[in-house]
Structures are given as C-alpha cells and as structure tokens.
Amino acid sequence: MELELDYSGPAVRQESKQQQQDREAALAAVVVTDQQSVMDTEFVELFDDRIRAAVRAGEFDRALDIMKQAEKQGSPTARETFVEAMKKFEG
C-alpha cells in the first residue's frame, strides 16, 4: 500500500460567522453535558446503594432487577456493584 500526500505547509483557516456560531453552540452543548454528568453521578450512586442494600438483605432477585433497571438508565457501574456486593455477601 502506498500513500502519497501533497502538503504545502500550514494553512490559515477562515471561519464564517455561521461556522463560528456552530462551534460555539457545540462547545456550549459539551459544557451542559458535562454538568449533567455530575447529576448522573449522584443517580448512579443511588442505584449502586440500592443494589448493595438489596444484596445485604438477601433480596438477590430485587438486586438483580435494580441492576438491570440501572443499566437501562445508563449506569456504567451497576453490574460491577452487583457482582462485588454478591462476593461480599455473608448470609
């Protein structure tokens, strides 16, 4: 495989008013998403706490249901929390 590039040095990019507005809107969306992820962290921790509590109570089916619900909502830690809680269970 051979790749040939024709490079003539750095180019100055001119941004139209519309491109500038689009870029600024995209940046604002990233900031809002980042702020929402802070709230999502609290949401994730709530599910994790509920999973641990259900396992401690010996309610494994309920803990499994909570884990599945958390995953549907986008929790990245629910399954790991369930597994760890099950490993630590002393019934």
C-alpha positions as CSV (number, residue, x, y, z in Angstrom):
1,M,0.0,0.0,0.0
2,E,1.3,3.4,-0.9
3,L,0.1,6.7,0.3
4,E,1.1,10.0,-1.3
5,L,0.4,13.3,0.3
6,D,0.8,16.7,-1.1
7,Y,1.5,19.0,1.8
8,S,2.3,22.7,1.3
9,G,2.6,23.8,4.9
10,P,0.2,25.3,7.4
11,A,-3.0,26.8,6.1
12,V,-4.9,29.7,7.7
13,R,-8.4,28.7,8.3
14,Q,-11.0,31.3,7.9
15,E,-14.2,30.7,9.8
16,S,-17.5,32.1,8.6
17,K,-20.0,33.6,11.0
18,Q,-22.2,30.5,10.8
19,Q,-19.2,28.2,11.4
20,Q,-18.3,30.3,14.5
21,Q,-21.8,30.1,15.8
22,D,-21.9,26.3,15.2
23,R,-18.6,25.9,17.0
24,E,-19.8,28.0,20.0
25,A,-23.1,26.1,20.2
26,A,-21.2,22.8,20.1
27,L,-18.9,24.0,22.9
28,A,-21.9,25.1,25.0
29,A,-23.5,21.6,24.5
30,V,-20.4,20.0,25.8
31,V,-20.4,22.2,28.9
32,V,-24.1,21.4,29.6
33,T,-23.4,17.6,29.1
34,D,-20.5,17.8,31.5
35,Q,-22.7,19.5,34.1
36,Q,-25.4,16.8,33.6
37,S,-22.8,14.1,34.2
38,V,-22.3,15.4,37.7
39,M,-26.0,14.8,38.3
40,D,-25.8,11.5,36.7
41,T,-23.0,10.5,39.1
42,E,-25.5,11.1,42.0
43,F,-28.1,9.0,40.1
44,V,-25.5,6.2,39.6
45,E,-24.5,6.2,43.3
46,L,-28.2,6.0,44.3
47,F,-28.7,2.8,42.2
48,D,-25.4,1.3,43.5
49,D,-26.6,1.9,47.1
50,R,-29.9,0.3,46.4
51,I,-28.2,-2.7,44.8
52,R,-25.9,-3.1,47.8
53,A,-28.8,-2.8,50.3
54,A,-30.9,-5.4,48.5
55,V,-27.9,-7.8,48.5
56,R,-27.2,-7.2,52.2
57,A,-30.9,-8.0,52.8
58,G,-30.6,-11.2,50.9
59,E,-33.0,-10.0,48.2
60,F,-31.0,-11.1,45.2
61,D,-33.8,-11.0,42.7
62,R,-34.6,-7.4,43.7
63,A,-30.9,-6.5,43.5
64,L,-30.7,-8.0,40.0
65,D,-33.8,-6.1,38.9
66,I,-32.4,-2.9,40.2
67,M,-29.1,-3.6,38.4
68,K,-31.0,-4.2,35.1
69,Q,-33.0,-1.0,35.6
70,A,-29.8,1.0,36.3
71,E,-28.2,-0.4,33.2
72,K,-31.2,0.6,31.1
73,Q,-30.8,4.1,32.5
74,G,-27.1,4.2,31.5
75,S,-25.3,3.3,34.7
76,P,-21.7,2.3,34.0
77,T,-21.2,0.7,37.4
78,A,-24.4,-1.2,38.2
79,R,-23.2,-4.7,37.1
80,E,-19.8,-4.3,38.8
81,T,-21.6,-3.1,42.0
82,F,-23.9,-6.1,41.9
83,V,-21.0,-8.6,41.4
84,E,-18.9,-7.0,44.2
85,A,-21.9,-7.0,46.6
86,M,-22.6,-10.7,45.9
87,K,-19.0,-11.5,46.5
88,K,-19.1,-9.8,49.9
89,F,-22.4,-11.2,50.9
90,E,-22.3,-13.2,54.2
91,G,-25.6,-14.8,54.7
